[in-house]
Amino acid sequence: MKFARPFCIVVLPALLLLLGSSGLGCYYETNDDLAITQLLRGASAAAPVTDLHLYFHGIALLLAWLYQVAPGWPWYGLLLYSLLYLTTVAAFAVLSKLWPQRVPTAWLPAGLTLFFLLAWLEHSLWFNYSRIPILLSGTGLLLAAQHARQKPLVALGLLMVGLAWLVRPSAAGLGLLAAAPGLWWLGGRPGLRVLGMAIALLAVSSALLSFAWTPQMAAYRTLDVLKSNCNDYQLYRPTPHTATDKLGVQAVRHWMLGDSLLVNEALFQRAMRFDARYFLQREVPGKLQTLVSLLVRDYFPVLLGQAALFWLVGWRNKQLVFWLVQLAYGALILGLGILLKLPPRLGLPLMDLWLLSNLGYVATAQQIRLPTHFLRVVAVGTALVVALYGYKTLHRVHVLRRERAAHEAYLAQVKRSVAGRFIVTTSLEAAYKSLSPFEIYSVSQQPVLSLVGWTTLDPANAALRQQLTGTRDFAVALQRLAQRPDVVWLLTPSMARFLAYYLSARTAPKPLTWHFQAGTSFSADTLLPRLYQVDVKSMK
């Protein structure tokens, strides 16, 4: 079995990823990835965006160039899937070296395949850019710590950390934090030196980035954090005291962030605050329920794997440090789930790094003896888990395929209906969820102007408004767009009502009334926008 380990580390990950993607498919977990792709392609901007400011540092320039050179290729999906392959190789390399010597090497491919099916498959199935840097940073560091005296592998691990930082700095730091105990257990003091180098790399990179920020970019980042605290994490209790602030709070709640005169840092300071009692009473119970449901429903294979490791370690004495680390992991998961949020794109990467670290501890610890009937219980439990998780995965794939088909049909209807006209929309991005990272989606030959979502904070959104209307002023730009016959409005009913209210308030001192009349609907899904006709009249 001379070639078993190289096959398992290099070839097996590629085979499993290809089989998984071709058999089950790949689906965007959220609409963020396609929204990023549309910016890079120039499909939602005045020109291809080469700097996303918060994500894909340097990589955005490369991707934007590739989309111009070969626009028919799904470069975004290919890049991230290549990085997923790299992190899978690193994870399999770590597990291969931890493989017990008394277990035949011929069983290694089966063991790694089982790990992939129960703890890794979701990463290729449910695609999201936030998964990649957590896994890339964490597995790269575990690999480097395991081979802390081999400079090429240490360099590879640090390169993976650097790539993770380029994709999303905060996610790279989270991966480092989740893998830190494993570095000590796998590498000892040399492993801690690897950890120190990685921390220095991230700190220096972040410092250089902050020095390069313009005031505009710093304001963008600040608003991005504030809107996440409000809309994503529900940390703020709105307390507006004026009509203007009330309108601003409503705009934030509707994700309409492009009006910088209304939605700015001062608004959050005046009209929103963190109220601990309100947060504990109103938000924490729901977040805790969501967290428990996610862990038990989606990640029971990983949790049961942890339980088996706890059973092994529990038979030894004086393992205080190990159990303190487990409490720290639990506190990390609980803290993220309650204070912020822990969606699948963060949950499973963290759970996997926790599992890999604990496997490193058990494999390297001395004098661990198998409890009576341990192997028999694990074998029976594994068979049951494979059956349950297999059924759950197939059901998820069925739901995702149906959602993708509906969204692709919706986008195709929109493309036929708009006939190359300019699209102004509030919720078109809702149709981006569950689409394929290996397809190119376009609904118009002209750039699409979105009025809601995090992309409205990007400077490219304001630049597109100026290109279309001659002004960056959000309310004035919409007023001018309403006068153009070549503009198509795609809105949801709730956003049409809010836009009428917002624009009537924001067009003073020239009082105008805005009427949004519903037109053609392309889907029975109320979350997807429909055509609206806009009528603007002066008030008498």
Summary of the structure (lengths in Angstrom):
residues: 540
radius of gyration: 25.3
end to end distance: 87.6
largest distance: 88.7
contacts: 1782
relative contact order: 0.11
helix: 68%
strand: 7%
